[in-house]
Amino acid sequence: MSFSFSLLLLCLAEKMTRRSRYVTGFIALMIPCFLAAFRAETIGTDVRAYLIPMFENAKNARGIVDFFGRSWMQLYTQRSVASIEIGFSLLVYIATKIFSSLYALQFFIQLLTIIPVWCALEKLSDYLDKRIVVVGMMVYYAMCYNYSLNLMRQYIAIGFLVLSFSYLITGNKKNYAIFQAIAFNFHYSAISGLVIYVIYEYIAGKFIPFKTDGDDYKCSKNRSILVMSVSTLAIIALPSLLNVIVNRFGEIKYIGYINGAFGLSINQIVLRLPLLVILMLSYKKLRYTYGNKWLLMPTVVVLNIIVSQLVNADGSASSSGAYRIVLYFSALLIIIIPIMYATYNTKRDLLYRVLLVGYLLVWWLYYFGFAEGSTVPYLSIWS
């Protein structure tokens, strides 16, 4: 219901003047922010793992230096504020000192997650189609919102990465670098964004210029296939490579994200394959509209499938650490799916639009509608 009302306001905003659109859009975003603010402490394991301890330390700290010197016990180990990324620590400290409320802090964490996503979509809508804002936020609500209530630091980083890629797509590399750096300071795993940047530039022929007789599309297609092939081989070889790294350098922060082995996770393939099929069915129109840049779309989807095949050491389920890396590739769907939707602009393309919306609905139902987890079912502080 909350998502529906927010999306309805965003739909109404499409037909307004720029200033009114921004005001209405901002009001629409307040709904999920308040939903995040007044959730129960049990919604999101990281709330109790580090958010509440950091909030209490910030509230009791005599100053910022004292705050960064504090620590707490987490699963029988001592964890310090200084070990948390500086961007998130500053957010906790400033919000706590101003409002002295956990609910206000949770509100601003979600606000700092969702605003960059909305700004990225608004920016791209000026170049493409106003509808991509609503569709993009639909992707965020279906695929990202529940995770953001748990993986708070990482999803703030993902929000800024989405914003950085909107600048990359429109050719502003300076702003891309700025927002990539901000993302990194909220979660160090956001360095994954540089991998996506290199892939984008490589396929588009900017990182390494083409040396052909003018057939840039064929060259981009070959590069896309090469990226997917090399990525598959790299993931297969990853466990052996990790052993070498750990033996040589010892444990490295977040290296556990890519721990495990390459296996076969059928449900991860089934969940992502429909989007790849839709891309392939409409590739002619996408190619005509976006040229060789459209090849980044199937490349990202295939990379999602490949990385999701990292399984736990016992071969069961997809590695939870690996799934955090998948989230960075999945975040690009906030941009890719709306761009696809905007391309399907004739009556004959209605089926593709229905399929995209249906795909998002099935995704949400599978992960959150009929499931139980750290954020499902949602409970408020009044429950």
SVG drawing of the C-alpha trace seen along z (x, -y; Angstrom):
<svg xmlns="http://www.w3.org/2000/svg" viewBox="-2 -25 55 55">
<polyline fill="none" stroke="black" stroke-width="0.4" points="0.0,0.0 2.8,-2.4 4.7,-1.7 1.5,-2.0 0.7,-5.5 4.3,-6.6 4.3,-5.5 0.9,-7.1 2.3,-10.5 5.3,-10.0 2.9,-9.3 1.1,-12.5 4.4,-14.4 5.2,-13.4 2.6,-15.8 3.7,-18.8 6.1,-21.6 9.7,-21.0 9.4,-22.7 6.1,-21.0 7.4,-17.7 10.3,-17.9 8.2,-18.9 5.6,-16.1 8.4,-13.6 10.1,-14.5 6.8,-14.0 6.4,-10.6 9.8,-9.6 8.8,-10.5 6.5,-7.6 9.1,-4.8 11.4,-6.9 8.8,-7.1 8.2,-3.4 11.9,-2.7 12.0,-5.2 9.3,-3.6 10.1,0.1 10.7,2.4 14.2,3.1 13.9,6.7 13.5,5.5 17.0,5.8 19.6,7.8 22.1,4.9 19.9,2.6 20.9,4.4 24.3,5.5 25.7,2.0 23.1,-0.7 21.8,-0.8 25.3,-0.5 26.6,-3.3 23.5,-5.4 24.0,-4.9 27.8,-5.6 27.1,-8.8 24.5,-9.9 26.8,-9.5 30.0,-10.7 31.5,-14.0 32.7,-14.9 33.4,-13.4 36.9,-12.2 35.5,-10.5 32.8,-8.9 35.4,-7.4 37.3,-6.0 34.4,-4.1 33.5,-0.4 30.9,2.3 30.6,6.1 29.2,7.8 29.0,11.6 31.7,12.0 34.1,9.7 35.0,6.1 33.9,3.8 35.0,0.1 33.3,-2.9 36.6,-3.6 36.2,-0.2 33.0,-1.5 33.2,-3.5 33.6,-7.2 30.6,-8.4 28.2,-6.2 29.8,-7.0 29.5,-10.8 25.9,-10.3 25.1,-8.5 27.0,-11.1 25.4,-14.2 21.9,-12.8 22.1,-11.6 23.5,-14.8 20.8,-16.9 17.7,-14.7 18.8,-12.3 16.3,-9.8 16.8,-6.3 13.7,-6.8 15.1,-10.0 18.4,-8.3 16.6,-5.5 14.6,-8.0 17.8,-9.8 19.5,-6.6 16.7,-5.7 16.5,-9.2 20.2,-9.1 19.6,-5.8 16.6,-6.7 17.3,-10.4 20.4,-9.6 18.4,-6.9 15.5,-9.4 18.0,-12.1 19.6,-9.6 16.3,-8.8 15.2,-12.4 18.5,-13.3 18.1,-10.5 14.4,-11.4 15.5,-14.8 17.4,-12.9 15.1,-10.0 11.5,-9.8 9.6,-11.0 8.2,-7.5 11.5,-6.1 11.3,-7.8 8.2,-5.8 9.5,-2.6 12.9,-3.0 11.4,-3.6 9.2,-0.5 12.4,1.5 13.9,0.0 10.8,0.9 10.6,4.4 14.3,5.4 16.1,3.1 13.9,1.5 13.6,4.5 17.3,5.2 18.0,1.5 16.4,1.9 19.1,4.4 22.2,3.7 22.0,0.0 25.6,-1.1 25.8,0.9 22.5,-0.5 23.5,-4.1 26.6,-3.2 24.4,-1.6 22.2,-4.7 25.3,-6.9 26.6,-4.3 23.3,-4.5 23.7,-8.3 27.3,-8.1 26.3,-5.8 23.6,-8.3 26.5,-10.8 28.6,-8.2 25.8,-7.5 25.4,-11.2 29.2,-11.7 30.0,-13.6 33.0,-11.6 33.9,-14.2 30.6,-13.8 30.8,-10.1 34.1,-10.0 32.8,-12.2 29.7,-10.1 31.7,-6.9 34.1,-8.2 31.1,-9.1 29.7,-5.5 33.1,-4.1 33.1,-6.1 29.8,-4.5 30.8,-0.9 34.2,0.2 32.7,2.9 31.5,0.1 34.9,0.4 32.9,3.0 31.6,-0.1 34.9,-0.6 34.7,2.9 31.3,1.9 32.9,-1.3 35.7,0.5 33.2,2.9 31.1,0.1 34.0,-1.9 35.5,1.3 32.3,2.4 31.6,-1.1 35.1,-1.4 36.2,-4.3 38.6,-2.5 40.4,-0.8 39.5,-2.3 38.3,-0.1 40.7,0.8 38.3,1.8 37.0,0.7 34.0,-1.0 31.9,1.9 31.8,0.7 28.7,2.7 30.4,6.0 33.4,5.1 31.3,4.2 29.4,7.5 32.7,9.4 33.9,7.5 30.6,8.2 31.0,11.9 34.6,11.7 33.6,10.0 31.0,12.7 33.5,15.5 36.3,14.1 34.0,13.4 32.8,17.0 36.3,18.4 37.3,15.9 34.5,17.0 35.3,20.7 39.0,20.0 38.1,17.7 38.3,20.2 41.9,21.1 42.8,17.4 41.4,16.5 43.6,19.2 46.6,17.7 45.7,14.2 44.9,15.2 48.1,17.2 50.1,14.3 48.5,11.3 46.3,12.8 42.6,12.0 41.5,8.9 38.4,6.9 35.3,8.1 37.1,10.9 34.5,13.2 32.0,11.6 33.5,13.7 34.2,16.8 32.7,20.2 32.8,22.2 31.3,22.1 28.1,24.2 24.8,24.4 22.0,22.3 19.0,23.0 16.6,20.5 19.1,17.7 19.2,18.5 15.4,18.9 14.8,15.5 17.1,13.6 16.6,15.5 13.3,13.9 14.8,10.4 17.5,11.7 14.9,13.3 13.0,10.0 16.2,8.2 16.9,10.8 13.3,10.6 13.6,6.8 17.3,6.5 16.6,4.9 14.7,2.0 17.2,1.5 20.1,1.6 18.4,-0.9 17.8,-3.3 21.0,-3.0 23.6,-1.6 26.4,0.5 25.8,-0.8 22.7,1.4 25.1,4.4 25.8,3.4 22.3,4.5 22.6,8.2 26.2,8.1 25.0,6.9 22.2,9.5 24.5,12.3 27.1,11.1 24.3,11.2 23.7,14.8 27.4,15.7 28.2,14.1 25.0,15.6 26.4,19.1 29.0,18.7 27.7,21.1 28.6,21.9 31.4,24.2 28.9,27.1 27.3,26.4 24.1,25.2 22.3,22.0 24.0,18.9 26.8,17.5 25.5,14.6 28.7,12.8 28.6,13.3 25.0,12.1 26.2,8.7 28.4,8.3 25.5,9.3 23.6,6.4 25.9,3.9 25.2,5.4 21.5,5.7 21.4,2.0 22.1,1.2 18.6,2.7 17.2,-0.5 18.5,-2.2 18.4,0.6 14.7,1.7 13.3,-1.8 15.4,-2.5 14.0,0.7 10.4,-0.3 10.8,-3.8 12.0,-2.2 8.8,-0.2 6.7,-3.2 4.2,-1.8 1.0,0.2 2.8,3.2 5.3,3.0 2.6,3.2 3.4,6.9 7.0,6.0 5.9,3.4 3.5,5.8 6.3,8.5 8.7,6.0 6.1,5.0 5.1,8.6 8.7,9.6 9.1,7.1 6.0,8.3 7.1,11.9 10.5,10.9 9.0,9.1 6.6,12.0 9.4,14.5 11.8,12.7 9.4,10.7 5.7,11.4 5.7,15.1 9.0,15.3 10.2,14.8 13.5,13.1 15.2,10.3 12.9,7.7 9.8,9.9 7.1,9.6 7.4,5.9 6.7,4.9 6.4,1.3 7.2,0.0 3.5,0.2 3.2,3.9"/>
</svg>
